[in-house]
Amino acid sequence: MSEVLTTPLPAAGLLDRERTVAGPRFNRWLVPPAALAIHLCIGMAYGFSVFWLPMSKLLGNTDAALCTGMSFWGQLTTTSCNWSVPSVTHIFEIFIAFLGISAAIWGGWLEHAGPRKAGFIAALCWGGGLILGGLGVSMHQLWLVILGCGVLGGVGLGLGYISPVSTLIKWFPDRRGMATGFAIMGFGGGAMIGAPLAVALMKHFSATSPQGVAPTLMLMGALYIVIMSAGAFGFRVPPSDWKPSGWTPKEGGKAMITDHEVHLNKAWKTPQFWLVWGVLCLNVTAGIGVLSMASPMLQDVFGARLIGVDATATLSAAQKAAIVAAAGGLVGLISLFNSVGRLFWAALSDHIGRKATYYTFFILGIVLYASLPTLGHIGAAGLFVAVVCIIMTMYGGGFSTVPAYLADLFGTQMVGAIHGRLLTAWSVAGVAGPFLIAAIRQTQINAGVAHNLVYDRTLYILAGLLFVGFILNLLVRPVDPKYRMTAEELAQERALKHEDRVAGDALHAARGAFGIVGVLAWAAVGIPFLIGVFIALQKAAVLF
């Protein structure tokens, strides 16, 4: 008898991927609420605008002669002048930039480290960034607010955004779109919960702190660390070769869905990667352009007609406030439709295919964007709002459908890392879309164009961008076999993930009942989300 010598492997740490392998009593429907817990927290990035005005009023009795016209660079370190609203809004741009950068840089690491470690680090970065930003507000140091909320928080956004993607796709090979749609729906809906909470907290703390901003940021940061950590520790990964009960992949299935794997290092060099990058970038550029200017656009286009008053009438202060409130109601609707669209379109893509879903975004989008100027001209405010809401569903749907699109093209082994690289398209679009619509609007105003007409040209340009996106999507084909991993490369990649240590029992793992744990997990994320929906609908009621 020969003796086989083995070197004992070190015990896996609590955050390591091999400690997250699912046991026989686990149910895969516990993974989406864990992902939602993270995405609902980082989704507050969309609601950060509630801080801009309070941040610009932190100091009283400032020296007008000293502060008027102070540059952004001067505002970074001043302790005697208030910050301007344009200066603090740079935080959002930095959010989005670092989201894409961090997802691209650490996407490969995340695949090997696993969702628990990545989710926990995301919690520390996002929540810790808000706490650091709160300290910056209390010290009145804008550079520290930007470093905390923008840079560190942006890294947390990137890691938190992509941490569940690969895991969800592996748990739901039969419903890839729906699974990622559940998680990414949370990012779209996080502001519906976080923004009202922030407003309430600032009001509560305003008696003891300027505008209540600093303690609100720090308390929300601490709360997000706890909630996101709970989500991270709720993650489980399936054993190698695990499949849902009763499901078998179709032999020679859809041409656009591969049963092979492509490595990250090769995926980003393929034409398909850059075509899908362009598809996402153009869809987001068009959508975020409307999103960034929705409220002022509604006020400019319809004005007094929003409250049933003749456009030429002289408005009272109360009527002007009613117009602003009506436009604010659109913002609430946008958040709701952005979020719900992420689940709807991603789930639909499981049935009609990812490529067909993007065809729908572009064809329907071109018609809707091009119709908005006409609806504005004839004063059809209700139809205008409805069209904007549909556009927002496709904006959100673009985000939630693209992870499944990538898994179809490149396989599931490294889809999280590939998705991370692709999110640089969001970083580009996050700057290009708002800049495009704002710059053209101002140019039109400077040229003497009436305010109700200043968006016409922009909306036609956005429709043109969608046509380019349609062409790019048309060109997407299955990946050339030369880019596929060899058996040796696949084995090496699985070794880096320690899949030999998390092999488990693929036949019997994760066959547990949904049970009371499942009910509690979904209630923990579902109840706050429904409260957010109720608040959004309340705000939108002023439109009708």
C-alpha positions in Angstrom: 0.0 0.0 0.0 1.4 3.3 -1.0 1.2 6.3 1.4 -0.1 9.6 0.0 1.5 12.6 1.6 -0.5 15.8 1.8 0.2 19.2 3.1 -2.6 20.4 5.4 -4.3 23.5 4.1 -4.6 26.4 6.6 -8.0 26.9 8.1 -10.2 29.3 6.1 -11.0 32.6 7.8 -14.5 33.8 8.5 -14.5 36.1 5.4 -12.9 33.6 3.0 -14.8 32.3 0.1 -14.4 28.6 1.1 -16.3 29.4 4.4 -19.3 30.5 2.4 -20.2 27.3 0.6 -23.8 26.4 1.0 -24.9 23.4 3.1 -27.8 21.0 2.4 -30.4 23.1 4.3 -29.7 26.3 2.5 -32.2 27.7 0.1 -31.0 29.8 -2.9 -33.8 32.3 -2.4 -31.9 33.6 0.6 -29.2 35.1 -1.6 -31.3 37.9 -3.3 -32.3 39.5 0.0 -28.6 39.5 1.1 -27.8 41.2 -2.2 -30.7 43.7 -1.8 -29.5 44.6 1.7 -26.2 45.8 0.2 -27.8 47.5 -2.9 -30.5 49.3 -0.9 -27.8 50.9 1.2 -25.4 52.0 -1.6 -28.4 53.1 -3.7 -28.5 56.2 -1.4 -25.9 57.6 -3.8 -28.9 58.5 -6.0 -30.5 60.4 -3.1 -27.5 62.4 -2.0 -29.0 65.6 -3.5 -30.9 66.1 -0.3 -27.6 67.1 1.3 -26.6 69.8 -1.3 -28.7 72.7 -0.1 -28.1 72.1 3.6 -24.4 71.7 3.0 -24.4 75.2 1.5 -25.9 76.8 4.6 -23.7 75.4 7.4 -22.2 78.8 8.5 -24.0 81.9 9.5 -22.7 85.5 9.4 -20.1 84.9 6.7 -18.1 87.8 5.2 -19.8 88.5 1.8 -16.7 90.4 0.5 -14.4 87.5 1.3 -16.7 84.6 0.2 -18.4 85.9 -2.9 -16.8 84.4 -6.0 -14.5 82.0 -4.0 -13.2 79.3 -6.3 -13.8 75.6 -5.8 -10.2 75.2 -4.7 -10.6 77.9 -2.1 -13.7 76.2 -0.8 -11.9 73.0 -0.2 -10.1 74.3 2.9 -12.0 77.4 4.0 -13.6 77.4 7.5 -15.1 80.8 7.2 -17.2 80.6 4.0 -20.1 78.4 3.0 -19.6 76.0 0.2 -21.6 76.6 -3.0 -24.1 74.0 -4.3 -22.1 73.4 -7.5 -19.0 72.7 -5.4 -20.7 70.0 -3.2 -22.4 68.4 -6.2 -19.0 67.2 -7.4 -19.3 64.5 -4.7 -21.9 62.7 -6.9 -19.6 62.9 -9.9 -16.7 61.4 -7.8 -19.1 58.7 -6.5 -19.8 57.5 -10.0 -16.2 57.8 -11.2 -14.8 55.8 -8.4 -17.6 53.3 -8.6 -16.5 52.4 -12.2 -12.8 52.6 -11.4 -12.9 50.4 -8.2 -15.2 47.9 -9.9 -12.7 47.7 -12.8 -9.6 47.4 -10.6 -10.8 45.0 -8.0 -13.3 42.9 -10.0 -10.8 40.2 -10.6 -9.8 40.1 -6.9 -13.5 39.9 -5.9 -14.0 36.8 -8.0 -11.2 35.0 -6.0 -12.0 36.6 -2.6 -15.8 35.8 -2.7 -18.9 37.9 -2.1 -18.7 37.9 1.7 -15.3 39.5 2.0 -16.0 41.9 -0.9 -19.4 42.8 0.6 -18.0 43.4 4.1 -15.2 45.6 2.7 -17.8 47.5 0.7 -19.7 48.1 3.9 -16.7 49.5 5.7 -15.8 51.8 2.7 -19.4 53.1 2.0 -20.4 53.4 5.7 -17.0 54.5 6.8 -16.9 57.0 3.9 -20.1 58.6 5.1 -18.8 58.8 8.7 -15.6 60.4 7.5 -17.7 62.8 5.4 -19.7 63.7 8.5 -16.5 64.5 10.3 -15.5 66.7 7.4 -18.8 68.6 7.6 -18.4 69.1 11.4 -14.9 70.5 10.8 -16.1 72.4 7.7 -13.4 70.9 5.5 -14.8 70.1 2.0 -11.7 68.2 1.0 -12.4 65.7 3.8 -16.1 65.4 2.8 -15.0 64.6 -0.8 -12.3 62.2 0.4 -14.8 60.4 2.6 -18.1 60.4 0.8 -16.7 60.7 -2.8 -13.5 58.6 -2.9 -13.8 56.1 -0.1 -17.6 55.9 -0.5 -17.2 55.5 -4.2 -14.9 52.5 -3.7 -17.6 51.0 -1.4 -20.2 51.7 -4.2 -18.1 49.8 -6.8 -17.3 46.8 -4.6 -20.9 46.7 -3.2 -22.4 47.0 -6.7 -20.6 44.0 -8.2 -20.2 41.8 -5.1 -23.4 39.8 -5.6 -23.4 39.6 -9.4 -21.4 36.5 -10.1 -22.9 34.6 -7.1 -26.5 35.3 -8.1 -25.9 34.2 -11.7 -24.4 30.9 -10.4 -27.3 30.4 -8.1 -29.9 31.1 -10.8 -28.6 29.7 -14.1 -32.2 29.2 -15.1 -33.1 32.9 -14.4 -30.0 35.0 -14.7 -31.8 38.2 -15.6 -34.3 38.0 -12.8 -31.7 37.2 -10.2 -29.4 40.2 -11.0 -32.6 42.3 -11.5 -33.6 41.7 -7.9 -30.2 43.0 -6.5 -29.7 45.9 -8.9 -33.3 46.9 -8.3 -32.1 47.8 -4.8 -29.6 50.3 -6.2 -32.4 52.1 -8.0 -34.7 52.1 -5.0 -32.2 52.9 -2.3 -32.8 56.6 -2.6 -36.5 56.1 -2.0 -35.7 54.9 1.5 -32.4 56.8 2.3 -33.4 60.3 1.1 -36.6 60.6 3.3 -34.6 59.1 6.2 -31.8 61.7 5.7 -34.3 64.5 5.6 -36.0 63.4 8.8 -32.6 62.9 10.6 -31.4 66.4 9.5 -34.6 67.9 10.8 -34.1 66.1 14.1 -30.4 67.0 14.5 -30.7 70.6 13.3 -31.3 71.9 16.8 -27.9 70.8 17.9 -25.8 70.8 14.7 -25.7 73.1 11.7 -28.5 71.9 9.4 -28.2 68.5 11.0 -25.9 67.3 8.2 -22.9 66.0 10.1 -24.7 63.7 12.6 -27.0 62.5 9.9 -24.1 61.4 7.7 -22.4 59.7 10.6 -25.5 57.9 11.9 -26.5 56.7 8.4 -22.9 55.5 7.8 -22.9 53.4 10.9 -26.4 52.1 10.1 -25.2 51.1 6.6 -22.2 49.3 7.9 -24.5 47.1 10.0 -27.0 46.4 7.3 -24.5 45.8 4.6 -22.4 43.5 6.8 -25.5 41.5 7.6 -26.1 41.1 3.8 -22.4 40.2 3.3 -22.5 37.5 5.9 -25.8 36.2 4.4 -24.0 35.3 1.2 -23.4 31.7 0.3 -21.8 30.3 -2.9 -23.0 27.1 -4.6 -20.7 24.1 -4.8 -19.0 23.5 -8.1 -21.4 22.1 -10.7 -24.5 22.8 -8.6 -27.8 23.1 -10.5 -31.4 23.8 -9.4 -33.6 20.8 -8.8 -35.2 19.6 -12.0 -33.3 22.0 -14.3 -30.8 20.9 -16.9 -29.1 23.1 -19.5 -30.5 22.7 -23.0 -28.1 21.0 -25.3 -27.2 23.2 -28.2 -29.3 26.0 -26.7 -29.6 29.6 -27.7 -26.7 30.7 -29.9 -26.1 33.8 -27.8 -25.7 31.8 -24.6 -22.3 30.1 -24.4 -21.5 27.0 -22.3 -17.8 27.9 -22.3 -15.8 30.4 -20.2 -13.7 33.4 -21.2 -11.0 34.8 -18.9 -11.1 38.4 -17.9 -7.7 39.1 -19.4 -9.1 38.0 -22.8 -12.7 39.1 -22.5 -11.9 42.8 -22.5 -9.9 42.4 -25.7 -12.9 40.9 -27.6 -15.1 43.0 -30.0 -18.1 41.8 -28.0 -16.9 43.5 -24.8 -16.5 46.8 -26.4 -19.8 46.6 -28.3 -21.7 45.9 -25.1 -19.6 48.6 -23.4 -20.9 51.0 -26.0 -24.4 49.7 -25.7 -24.5 50.3 -22.0 -22.7 53.7 -22.2 -25.2 55.1 -24.8 -28.3 53.7 -23.0 -27.1 55.3 -19.7 -26.0 58.5 -21.3 -29.5 59.1 -22.7 -31.2 58.0 -19.6 -29.1 59.9 -17.1 -29.3 63.0 -19.2 -33.1 63.0 -18.6 -32.7 61.9 -15.0 -30.3 64.7 -14.1 -32.7 67.5 -15.5 -36.1 65.9 -15.0 -37.4 68.5 -12.5 -36.2 71.7 -14.2 -37.2 70.2 -17.6 -40.8 69.7 -16.4 -40.9 73.3 -15.0 -39.4 74.8 -18.1 -41.6 73.0 -20.6 -44.9 73.3 -18.8 -44.5 76.0 -16.2 -47.9 77.2 -14.9 -49.7 74.6 -16.9 -48.6 72.0 -14.3 -51.1 73.5 -11.9 -53.8 74.3 -14.4 -52.9 78.1 -14.8 -52.6 79.9 -18.1 -48.9 80.1 -19.1 -49.1 83.9 -19.5 -50.5 84.5 -16.0 -48.6 86.3 -13.3 -47.9 83.7 -10.6 -48.0 84.2 -6.9 -45.4 82.8 -4.5 -47.7 80.0 -3.5 -48.3 79.0 -7.2 -44.6 79.0 -7.9 -44.1 76.7 -4.9 -46.9 74.4 -6.2 -45.1 74.2 -9.6 -41.8 73.2 -7.8 -43.7 70.6 -5.7 -45.3 69.1 -8.8 -41.9 68.8 -10.5 -40.5 67.3 -7.3 -43.3 64.7 -7.6 -41.7 63.6 -10.9 -38.5 62.9 -9.1 -40.3 60.5 -6.8 -41.9 58.7 -9.7 -38.5 58.5 -11.5 -37.0 56.7 -8.5 -39.8 54.2 -8.4 -39.8 53.5 -12.2 -36.0 53.3 -12.3 -36.1 50.7 -9.6 -39.0 48.6 -10.8 -37.8 48.7 -14.3 -34.6 47.0 -13.2 -36.4 43.9 -12.2 -39.1 44.0 -14.9 -36.7 44.2 -17.9 -34.1 41.9 -16.5 -36.7 39.2 -15.8 -38.2 39.7 -19.3 -34.8 39.2 -20.8 -34.8 35.6 -19.5 -37.7 34.9 -21.9 -36.9 37.1 -25.0 -33.1 37.2 -24.7 -30.7 39.9 -23.7 -30.0 41.2 -27.2 -33.8 41.5 -28.0 -34.2 43.4 -24.7 -31.7 46.0 -25.7 -33.3 46.2 -29.2 -36.5 47.1 -27.3 -34.6 49.8 -25.3 -33.3 51.4 -28.4 -36.3 51.2 -30.7 -38.8 52.2 -28.1 -36.4 54.7 -26.7 -35.9 56.5 -30.0 -39.7 56.8 -30.4 -40.2 58.1 -26.8 -37.3 60.5 -26.8 -38.4 62.0 -30.1 -42.0 62.3 -28.9 -41.2 64.4 -25.8 -40.8 67.7 -27.7 -44.1 67.3 -29.4 -45.8 66.4 -26.1 -44.3 69.5 -24.6 -45.5 71.7 -27.5 -49.1 70.6 -27.2 -49.1 70.8 -23.4 -49.7 67.1 -22.7 -48.1 67.1 -19.3 -49.6 63.8 -18.2 -48.3 61.9 -21.3 -45.0 63.7 -21.0 -44.6 62.4 -17.4 -45.7 58.9 -18.5 -43.1 58.8 -21.3 -40.3 60.0 -18.9 -41.3 57.2 -16.5 -41.1 54.5 -19.2 -37.7 55.9 -20.3 -36.6 55.5 -16.7 -37.6 51.9 -16.6 -35.3 51.3 -19.6 -32.5 53.3 -18.0 -32.6 51.0 -14.9 -33.3 47.9 -17.1 -30.0 48.5 -19.0 -28.0 48.2 -15.7 -29.8 45.0 -14.6 -29.8 43.2 -17.9 -26.1 43.7 -18.7 -24.7 41.2 -16.2 -26.8 38.4 -17.7 -25.8 39.6 -21.2 -22.1 39.3 -20.2 -22.7 35.8 -18.7 -24.4 34.7 -21.9 -21.4 35.9 -23.9 -18.4 35.1 -21.7 -19.7 32.4 -19.3 -20.2 32.6 -15.5 -16.7 31.9 -14.2 -15.5 35.5 -14.2 -18.6 37.5 -15.0 -18.3 39.6 -11.9 -14.8 40.8 -12.9 -15.9 41.4 -16.5 -18.9 43.3 -15.3 -16.6 45.4 -13.1 -14.6 46.4 -16.2 -17.7 47.2 -18.1 -19.0 49.6 -15.5 -16.4 52.1 -16.7 -19.1 52.8 -19.3 -21.2 54.1 -16.5 -18.4 56.4 -15.3 -18.2 57.9 -18.8 -22.0 58.2 -19.2 -22.4 59.7 -15.7 -20.3 62.7 -16.9 -21.4 62.8 -20.5 -25.2 62.7 -20.1 -25.7 65.5 -17.6 -23.0 67.6 -19.3 -24.6 67.2 -22.7 -28.1 68.2 -21.6 -27.0 71.0 -19.3 -24.6 72.5 -21.9 -27.1 72.4 -24.8 -29.8 73.9 -22.5 -27.6 76.8 -21.5 -26.5 77.4 -25.1 -30.1 77.5 -26.2 -31.0 79.9 -23.4 -28.1 82.2 -24.3 -29.3 82.2 -27.9 -32.7 83.5 -26.8 -34.6 80.3 -27.3 -37.8 80.2 -25.1 -37.4 78.1 -22.0 -40.2 75.7 -23.0 -38.2 74.8 -26.2 -34.6 74.6 -24.9 -34.7 70.8 -24.5 -36.0 69.9 -28.0 -32.6 69.7 -29.7 -31.1 67.8 -26.8 -33.9 65.2 -26.8 -33.4 64.6 -30.6 -29.7 64.2 -30.0 -30.3 61.7 -27.3 -32.6 59.8 -29.7 -29.7 59.8 -32.2 -27.4 58.3 -29.6 -29.9 55.5 -29.0 -29.8 54.8 -32.8 -26.0 54.3 -32.5 -26.6 52.0 -29.6 -29.0 50.0 -31.7 -26.3 49.5 -34.4 -23.8 48.4 -31.8 -26.2 45.9 -30.3 -26.9 44.6 -33.9 -23.2 43.8 -34.3 -22.9 41.7 -31.2 -22.2 38.0 -32.1 -21.2 35.0 -30.1 -17.5 35.2 -28.9 -14.9 33.5 -31.1 -13.8 30.1 -29.8 -10.2 31.3 -29.8 -10.9 33.4 -26.7 -12.2 30.5 -24.6 -10.3 29.2 -21.6 -8.6 25.9 -22.1 -9.3 23.1 -19.6 -5.9 23.9 -17.9 -6.7 27.6 -17.6 -10.2 26.9 -16.2 -8.7 24.5 -13.6 -6.1 27.2 -12.6 -8.8 29.8 -12.2 -10.9 27.5 -10.1 -7.9 26.8 -8.0 -7.4 30.5 -7.4 -11.0 30.5 -6.1 -10.2 27.5 -3.9 -13.1 25.7 -5.6 -11.3 22.5 -4.7 -12.0 23.4 -1.1 -15.6 24.4 -1.6 -16.6 21.5 -3.9 -19.2 20.3 -1.4 -22.0 18.0 -2.4 -23.4 19.6 -5.5 -26.2 17.0 -5.7 -27.6 17.6 -2.2 -26.5 21.1 -1.4 -29.0 24.0 -1.0 -32.1 21.8 -1.1 -33.5 23.3 2.1 -37.0 24.8 2.5 -37.7 28.5 2.3 -39.1 28.5 5.8 -39.3 31.2 8.4 -35.8 32.3 7.7 -36.7 33.1 4.2 -39.8 35.0 5.2 -37.8 37.1 7.7 -35.0 37.8 5.3 -37.3 39.0 2.6 -39.4 41.0 5.1 -36.2 42.7 6.3 -35.5 44.2 2.8 -39.1 44.2 1.5 -40.8 46.3 4.2 -38.3 49.2 4.0 -38.5 49.1 0.2 -42.4 49.2 0.2 -42.2 52.1 2.7 -40.0 53.9 0.2 -42.5 53.1 -2.6 -45.3 54.6 -0.5 -43.3 57.8 0.2 -42.5 58.1 -3.6 -46.1 57.7 -4.5 -47.1 60.3 -1.9 -44.7 62.8 -3.4 -45.9 62.0 -6.9 -49.6 62.5 -6.0 -49.2 66.3 -6.5 -48.8 65.7 -10.2 -52.3 64.4 -10.5 
